[in-house]
Amino acid sequence: MINVASAEARRVSEAALRRAGVPAQAAALQVDLLIEAELRGRASHGLLRLPRLTDRIANGVASPTATGRMEWRSDSFLRVDGQNGLGPVVAMEALRSGAERARRTGVVVVAIAHNNHLGMLAWYAEKIAEQGLVTLGFTTSEALVHAWGGRTAMLGTNPVAIGVPQEGTPFVLDMATSLVSMGQIHDYAQRGEALPPGWALDANGEPTTDAVAATKGSIAPFGQAKGYALGLALELLVVALTDSAIGRDVTGTLDSTRVASKGDVFILIDPGLQPGTTERIGAYLDLVRASGDEQGERRVAVPGDRAMRVRAERLETGIPLPRPLWAKLRDLAGEPASPTKELT
Amino acid sequence: MINVASAEARRVSEAALRRAGVPAQAAALQVDLLIEAELRGRASHGLLRLPRLTDRIANGVASPTATGRMEWRSDSFLRVDGQNGLGPVVAMEALRSGAERARRTGVVVVAIAHNNHLGMLAWYAEKIAEQGLVTLGFTTSEALVHAWGGRTAMLGTNPVAIGVPQEGTPFVLDMATSLVSMGQIHDYAQRGEALPPGWALDANGEPTTDAVAATKGSIAPFGQAKGYALGLALELLVVALTDSAIGRDVTGTLDSTRVASKGDVFILIDPGLQPGTTERIGAYLDLVRASGDEQGERRVAVPGDRAMRVRAERLETGIPLPRPLWAKLRDLAGEPASPTKELT
């Protein structure tokens, strides 16, 4: 691993995307999403996604220039054909229009199909909540998760994001409905470690603690039957609103060669916050934080607390990247492979 | 326990509410909600709630006649002051207006404050989804659930409902974000059984398997940290949109003497379903059902499957009610206490 200053990682990554034909502004947006994931300690949604993106552009399944075709199906329902554009480029274009409209109509649904991977939903929810809008975000992905009681992957990791405006940084929940990520399974496999029981099934649908076997099988939903039911409901919700592919038909979120067939849904709501409501919410969150042991094992975190702490640290110390990934990014940017400006 | 034909339970329950001053149509609506919960095997949301409701009316914290004051804050945002009316009476009045508007604007938010207990959210989501609308429903409740790592109740059981139109019966998810219900804890206490570990804390915040101690403490969120985070996000979402009470300030969902200060939020979306989408969803759900062992221990259920099976049975065999509850309902209806027309 090597620590790279986030500004340097940003510069090199943007250069890599520009070299792949992505316009400067779009490259900056896509890279900001990936850098923010790294800053918050979510490497699985970070820069490791960039080489796959340039591969996808090279393979013609991601357009470097498309920004999506928007159609207001009705006054508060924005349907978007993503034209295989870059996930955050298409989504932010749509969310800008959606947020503006939501201030007039009170609520807007943005339903996006034919768009590449959105990455970390928190990035979107935070940006919209910072504008004073309550946000719900959903996106589907390739089937990796088995039903509760099931033997094979039938569901995407189907994350949900909820953003609520606050004084200062908004409250943002962003969680997958899987127990763990396939990235975590791959980490265990790479380190040769056994998985905790209950995480995964092998290709035959049998419970396994063998991480390599699990990469060919499926991962568990979080929260047993309830988490499975929630992930399933979100799968159907997204399909009903975007007419995207469903279950095992979803492609293009993990591979480099197939068109992305999943769907993305955002609901933007102007809450018309009453005076004092955000203060009440802030005071409540402090009570929640204080409802555990202050120093003991049982600490209480509010979603986003840890991510913001890690972010503050990494803005100082840099982003830890695997050396081969950093070399790859510099290579994609057409820069010499030997690191020069990293913080270590 | 005694089995009562659902039509007879309905007749007696409606008579009890009418005697408490509830108009016939409102009584029919409120009772339908409670009977449907009984039919689906969810006694905790069933007729045991009715005597508390008549108490609340007698105590002046539930209005037998209010239907709520609706205000379109903007074209797609309906704010409702429930005027302490009966939960389903106020909500269905608002949802009728909301559903009609959603067909024009694409999406509507219905944000209700000052309303009594909604009961089973599935009832609402199903009714709206049957009209072809995708539905999300949220409601808060008195703090019973501890934060993940916390020692005291800070969150309501904050259920979420998601309805998606289908050919025939819609897909409906309806689940609390608590691991179990306080009703289940009371059942264990009544039977003198020990709780499974991990369900609850006692009044001092220590883990307990003593059900009586747990009734004075708090129950766990489902799905550990993630389920807690989801329940928390829903608490904030509802507060931001309805300006309702938050956390431990919520009253009136479990007691008979205090005004209900929680909030209810529905999001109604006209999905503009493409030809073939509901068929694709239906075929997918059948694949999900078939993804376990067909006969073995690991069966896969789709949300609603079990409820619908139980409902079909109970329409034939009647609703199992505790004898004291049935006697109480007949008493409230001004009918002789000795059962005459039950199926047994």
Interface residues (C-beta under 8 A of the other chain):
Chain A: R73 S74 D75 S76 F77 R79 R104 T105 G106 V107 V108 V109 V134 L136 H146 A147 W148 G149 G150 R151 T152 M154 L155 V160 I162 V164 P165 F171 L173 M175 F222 G223 Q224 A225 K226 G227 A229 L230 L232 A233 L234 E235 L236 L237 V239 A240 L241 D243 I246 G247 R248 I267 I269 D270 P271 G272 L273 Q274 T277 R280 I281 Y284 L287 V288 S291 G292 D293 R298 R299 V300 A301 V302 P303
Chain B: R73 S74 D75 S76 F77 R79 R104 T105 G106 V107 V108 V109 V134 L136 H146 A147 W148 G149 G150 R151 T152 M154 L155 V160 I162 V164 P165 F171 L173 M175 F222 G223 Q224 A225 K226 G227 A229 L230 L232 A233 L234 E235 L236 L237 V239 A240 L241 D243 I246 G247 R248 I267 I269 D270 P271 G272 L273 Q274 T277 T278 R280 I281 Y284 L287 V288 S291 G292 D293 R298 R299 V300 A301 V302 P303
